[in-house]
Amino acid sequence: MSQTAPPALPVTFRPGRTRAVLLTMSVAIFVVITAVAMMLERLGPGERASFVFTALLLSGVLVLLSRPKVVADDEGVTVVNIVRSRRLAWAEILKVNLRPGDPWVFLDLSDGTSLPALGIQPGIAKEAAIRDARALRLLADSHGTGSETS
């Protein structure tokens, strides 16, 4: 495998296709459920409101699922997962892992833990995820952290 230069900072990694599908489905589900609620003549205002509320809830879940990303800058990496985000200094990242069968990248950290980074996931864009994982690994290595041990 040839070593190439790391990407220019800042850079954001996110599962673009997965995000597009989730956001499209979020809008579609909201529109369909709301339209059904408005077309059903037997529903009262409260029942219609409950349909719209349910549509909003389902759409909100899909929007949350589309949130993950990994943002790398000169100071470190911000990992944004579904409901939590965590800021890491480059020195905290010992290794970037994307093994065959992994659902997303895992970052081995200097405190002995591993942090899932859902912003790089091979789901429906395996080649892009592999490319992004390699780029993040190059960034971590170029900042002198990939070979450090604590």
N, C-alpha and C positions, 0 to 999 in steps of 0.2 A: 504494500500500500504506500503510495507516494505521499509525502508530507507537503501540504500546500500552506500558503499563508492564511492566518486566521482572518475572518471578516472584519471590516471596519466597525468600530464602536461609535455610537450605541447601535445595537441590533436587537430586534424582537423576533422570537421564535413562537409561532402558534400554529395549531393544526387548521390550516385555511379551509380545506375541503370540509372537514368535520364541522367547523364553525359555520360555514355557508349552509350546510344541510340543516343544522340545528336551528339557525336563525330563520331560515325559510320555513321550516316546519312549525316554528313558534308562531309566525304570522299566519300561516295556513290554518293551524288549529284554532287560533283565536277567531279568525274570520268565519270559518265553517261553523263552529259552535255558536257564535253570536248570531249568524244568519239563521241557523236552525231555531234558536230561541225566538227570534223575531217572526219567523214564519209559522210557528205553532200557535194557532189562534186560541187554543184552549188555555194557554198559560197566562197567569196573572202577572202583574208587575214584579211581585216578589220572586216568583219562579223564574221569570226572565232575568232578573238581577242575579239569581243564583247561578244560572247558566253562564252569564257573562263573568261572574266572579270565578267560576270553575275554569273558564277559558283563560282568564288572566293568570290564575294559579299555574295551570299547565304550561302556558307560555313562559311564565317566570322561571319555572324549573328548567326549561330548555335554554333560556338565556343564561342562567347560571352555569349550565353544562358547557356553554360556548365560551365561558370566561377565561379558561386557562391560557397562560402564556409564560414565557421566560424572557426577561429583558436583561441583556448584558450591557454594562457600560464600563467606564474606566475604573470605577470604584468597586464593582462587584456584580452580583446577579440578584435580580428580584424574581422570585418564583411565585406566580399567581396561580393558585389552584381553584377549585370550585368555590369554596367559601372562605379560604384563608390565603394570605400571602406572607411571604417571608423574605427578608432582605439578607443576603449573604455577602460577606467580603470574599474576595478571590482566595485569600489564605484559608478560608474555611472549606473550600471544595478540594477534596483530594483526588476524586475520580468521577468521571462521567460515564455511566453504564447504560447501554441499550443492548441487552442480550437477546438472542432469538427467543421469541415467545413472550417477551416482556410487553406489557400493555402501554408502557411509557418509559421515559428516561428516569433513572435513579441517580441521585448525587450522593456519593459517599463523602461524609463530612468529617472534619477533624475531631469532633466530639464523639466519634464512634458510631454515630447514627447514620441512617440513610434517608434522604428526602425525595419523595416522588415529585417529578416535574412534569405535570400533565400537559404542559404546553408543547412537548415534543412526544408525539404518540404515533405509532405506525398504523393505526386503524385502517383508514381508506387511502392513505398516501404513504406507503411504506418507504419508497425511495426518498421522499422529502424528509421523513423523520430520520432516516439514516444519515442523510446529508447534514441536517440540522444538529444531530447528536455529534457528528464528527467535528462540525464547526465549533460547537460549544466545548468539546474536548480540546481542540486546538487553542481556543481562547484561554481555557484553564491552564493548559500547559505553558502557553506563552507568557502568562502572568506569574510563572514560577511556582505554581501550587501543585501541579500534577506530580511532581517528584518529591515533594516535602512529606515528611512523616512527623507525627506528633506523639 
